[in-house]
Amino acid sequence: MSGVVRGEARPHRDVVSFVRRSARMNPSQERAWRLHRGAYLVDVARGPMSTSVAPQDPLDWSEIFGRTAPLLVEIGAGNGDSLVATAAAHPDVDVIGFEVFEPSIASTVGKLSARGLRNARVVLADGVQGLRWLVAPESLDAVHAFFPDPWHKARHHKRRLVSAETCSLVWQRLRPGGLFRVATDWEDYALAMREVLDASELTAVHVGWAPRFEERPMTKYEARGIAAGRSVYELCYRR
Ligand SMILES: C[S@@+](CC[C@H](N)C(=O)[O-])C[C@H]1O[C@@H](n2cnc3c(N)ncnc32)[C@H](O)[C@@H]1O
């Protein structure tokens, strides 16, 4: 990842799990962004950066979706393949995707619109801040984080999304019985995830690694890992 959003000041900020990239869209993303973001993108009060969220009361998701339904959050939804599959498979569930890269959100809203799905929304925001400020405690049925950026170098491990702090926040936002599912194709990150999850208030659903979450479609990140000879590790924890 390289580049930053030009012209944006660089105030002091928390360590985050991403580097802001210049957000050039391809023609189909531009079209989806222009035509469909109004239907799917939830605008939020910002903190100092374009992907940060100002401290605020949680959003009223029942009002946003026009109904009260179980809520699921995906952090780092990328191009939306898992998010769209989840929303399509569970019309009775409302799905919120947090993603920091605008072109990926454009792809996601294009796919949601093409499938005619109305039970999903996306927020251009750091998912950790989104969970903290936009989602009420004990309000989520599930949180997904699939193939988060691995941040290989030891000095970058503090940027990893699945950390002790994130696990604690996820625990607070899940309702009792709610599930946190993660997947990665990097063994050292998988082991680190398992360590912080085991040390958290969450409880492992499986002994050892979880079986493949059948609903999760193969995304380019998983395919790339498998093509390079890596295994995929999944974990599922319950509040
Ligand atoms: C390796 S990609 C995986 C995308 C998708 N989950 C998949 O499996 O195809 C990681 C994604 O997470 C996004 N991301 C990284 N940190 C994030 C954060 N704190 N909040 C929201 N999105 C984040 C990146 O922009 C990128 O789209």
The ligand as an ORCA input file, in Angstrom:
! r2SCAN-3c Opt
* xyz 0 1
  C      -6.520     -7.771      2.837
  S      -7.993     -6.896      2.568
  C      -9.279     -8.131      2.808
  C     -10.601     -7.702      2.252
  C     -11.763     -8.688      2.449
  N     -12.058     -8.902      3.842
  C     -11.475     -9.998      1.750
  O     -11.330    -11.023      2.422
  O     -11.411     -9.972      0.503
  C      -8.122     -5.922      4.037
  C      -9.157     -4.814      3.894
  O      -9.353     -4.196      5.146
  C      -9.403     -2.788      4.971
  N      -9.051     -2.235      6.299
  C      -7.869     -2.305      6.929
  N      -7.959     -1.803      8.170
  C      -9.249     -1.402      8.328
  C      -9.969     -0.808      9.389
  N      -9.377     -0.516     10.556
  N     -11.265     -0.529      9.216
  C     -11.883     -0.819      8.047
  N     -11.256     -1.390      6.993
  C      -9.965     -1.681      7.128
  C      -8.454     -2.509      3.840
  O      -8.730     -1.292      3.190
  C      -8.746     -3.723      2.938
  O      -9.829     -3.468      2.077
*
